Amino acid sequence: FKFISTIDVDNLYAFRGKSLIRNAGGAIKDLMRFDTTMFMARLASVFFGKKDPFDKYDEQIKLSKETGIPLIYFFLYKNNTEFDRTIRPGHSLFLQLFDKLKREKVSFGIHPSYFSSDTSEGIKAESDLLSEHSKQNTILSRQHYLRFNIKITPLYLEAAGIQFDFTMGFASASGFRAGTTLPFYYYNFEREEALHVMAVPFALMDGAYYIYGHAKMEDAKKDIELMREETKKVNGLFVTVFHERSFAEQLYPGWRRLYSQIHHLIK
């Protein structure tokens, strides 16, 4: 049995690294939604130097070290579509975090953008850019929104030099999409041979509980514990997926604490 914690970083920061115009637009949306909590957090971060709500990287790295549970980040590295809205790739804030992760020996890979699975160039272009800026080979991947075409996306991943893909799982429920907890190689049915890309199934994603299931915190915790125990029975691989926004108390109260509890329970 092995537990691996993974975090999809759709937005490197909630407010930092974004233009004043973009933050002003966000502030207007906050007010239109009557979301005074995020409005005040935005003002505090942009104008008064308070810590960004998504800036929990040091905390996550420390927890990984304390428990010995491996941590992998997947960074969205595109920001010019309706579905891909992080800060600009190559921004100094990205580069600073990449340097920190390498010093701390924390793994990270690419979170290919929404439309990347549809073209042969998309995944490779983003993966190559991440490799260039981080100064290390990008071999880990998980598709943004889990958008994946089983016939062609593995071929694009292989062409991009990806060796381990963590897309295999459900967004709206816990469970093993391929019916196994164990990694396996994708297969090319036309060539009748295995690809050089290993699929690493995940057991659960945070959004399955607070977006799709509208689950209470205690119910989510019970289901996660059940998944862990079922995986332990078969000496499987237990991979969890959280997002950077889940650690912002302003958005999802209690999930930051639950993430820590999961680690200590499994330890």
C-alpha positions, 0 to 999 in steps of 0.5 A: 500500500502506498499513498501519494498526494497530488495537487492540481494548480489551476491558479498559481495564486488567487490575486498575486501576479494578476494585473490591476485590471484583472483584479478590479474585474474580480473585485466587481464580481465579488461584490456582485456575488455579495462575496465580501470575504473574497473581496476583503481578501483581495484588497488585503493581498493586492494593496496591503501585502497580506498572504494570498489565499492560495499560497499554502505551498510551504505548508503542504511541503512541510506536511509531506516531509513530516508524514513521508507521503510523496507530494506531486503538483500539476501546474496549468501552464496556459492562461489565454482561454475561457477555461485556462486562467492562471497567471502568465507562464514564465512569470517570476512567481512561477519560476520562484516556486519551481526553484523552491520545489526543486530545492525541497525535492518535491515533484511537479508536472504539467496540467495540460490545458482544456483544449490540449487533448484535441491536438497533437501540438498542445500537450507537447508545447505546454510540456516543453515550455514548462521544461524550459522554464523549470530547467528539468524534464517534464515527465508527469501529467494530468489533463485539466478538467480530466479532458481525455480521449483514450484513442489519441491523448495517450499518443500525444502524451507519449510524443511529448515525453510524458511517462506517467499520466494521472488523469485516470479517475472520476471528477464527480465520484470516488472510485477507480475508473479503470477498475484497478488501483494499480498503474498500467501502460496505455495501449495502442490498439492499432499497433497492438502494443503498449505505449511508453506512458503509464496510467496512474489511477487516482482514488478521489478528487476533492470536488467530487465532495464539495461541488458534485456531492455537496457532502458534509465534511464528516461524510467526505472524511468517512468516504475517504477513509473507506476508500483508503481501507479498501485500497489497503486490502489489495496493497494498492496505490491510493492517490488523492487529488486536491486543488489549490483553491481547496486550501483557501478558507474563504472558499472551502472552509475546513478542507485545508484541515481535512487534507492534513487529517487524511495525511496523519490518519494514513501515517 
